[in-house]
């Protein structure tokens, strides 16, 4: 809200009249004074020129005949000219081209002054100083320089003119101020008296709330217009009050009708709320049943996946074991009958070796599946928090992965992280998450890609708190591989979901990553839909920043 300073018409009129009158009188007086002083100054300058010319004419013969005594005698006649203060006559020496003192004069009330050779050659026009005018003129005869006349004249007439002008100006300003004060008092009575009367009538109308009253006419046209406008406003207010009374009466009737309708609607709303409560209870029941159904569906997929993955290697191992058993019985029969030849023995050994390798390979495959399934037990990742520098931490993980997955050697990997970014978190689970992401790309992404690359970016975002040490670690992982098939993109984090079924992939890797991020690291992971090619993930986990 803007606060405005309240002013007074009386004070404003007084100040305005005094200000305008004083400024006009001051300007006129100052202009006249300056013109008067300028005229006196120009007159004194011209008198100084005339005196110098007069002295020049009379001392020229003395200079020509080198008679300084004659020049001094004539200069004494200047005593009767009060304007003259000092006169110097300098003679020009052609041989040395310099000036020498020739004659001088000074008034009785003045003391002698030093020679002014330098000033004599500079003063081509009369110059005014604080105490005098000074002017110098060369003495020429037939175009030949004989010397200079230097003269100082009094400026007392100018000082008297300045003092007189100043006094008259101050007197005029004082008179103008008095006149303007008298004029402002008359204007105040002429303008503010009707205003005071109008204000009193308006206050009476406001106090009594008698909007049918009218303001009296005023002799001043502007105030009379205000009076008519205010009377028109009073008339409109009176009409508005009458309309408001009618509207209030109608509003009272409407309120009664609304209260009745509200009561009816309230009863209807209560009945509807009860019906809604019953529906919500049914929805809760349905929701519980859906959750249980989804749990059973997930469990069914888990059991189906385990059965499918285990069935093939175990079945092959059982088949190979049966073949071995049959071969072993045939070998025993030939041996007992003493019909076993070296060729039979070689054939049996070859068959035993092939079947044993098949049994060993499928049992190893079964062990790998069981080991991968055991990794889903998150209690093994109950690591303690420690400080890690993310740059070197990622490089160590990548170095270990190169030895296990040689196919990563042809992948251009960029780790984008500040060299000094150090955080405190569960290092073991975080290492497993990053390793599994690299492993997933190595196994699934780059079979048909000519220039594979992986980009891993780390950044720290502080919490909105007084301390900047706590916050979240944002991990952006992206490759330019074949991408996630649309058929499994919605189930990528579920167990035994893979695009390489029957090609050595178990489908437990991303399920492990999801559980580690959500349950152990207390963070979130989601597929980044912005990626046009390849797979991209966004991970956010709470950490504590460690200052280096």
Secondary structure by P-SEA (a helix, b strand, c coil): cbbbbbbbaaaaaaaaaaaaaaaaaaaaaaaaaaaaaaaaaaaaaaaaaaaaaaaaaaaaaaaaaccaaaaaaaaacccccccccbbbbbbbbcccccccccccccccccccccccaaaaaccccccccccbbbbbbbbbccccccbbbbbbbbaaaaaaaaaaaaaaaaaaaaaaaaaaaaaaaaaaaacaaaaaaaaaaaaaaaaaccccccccccccaaaaaaaaaaaaaaaaaaaaaaaaaaaaaaaaaaaaaaaaaaaaaaaaaaaaaaaaaaaaaaaaaaaaaaaaaaaaaaaaaaaaaaaaaaaaaaaaaaaaaaaaaaaaaaaaaaaaaccccaaaaaaaaaaaaaaaaaaaaaaaaaaaaaaaaaaccccccbbbbbbbcaaaaaaaaaaaaaaacccccccccccccccccccccaaaaaaaaaaaaaaaaaccccccccccbbbbbbbbbbcccccccbbbbbbbbbbccccccccccccccccccccccccccccaaaaaaaaaacccccbbbbbcccccccbbbbbbbbbbbbcc
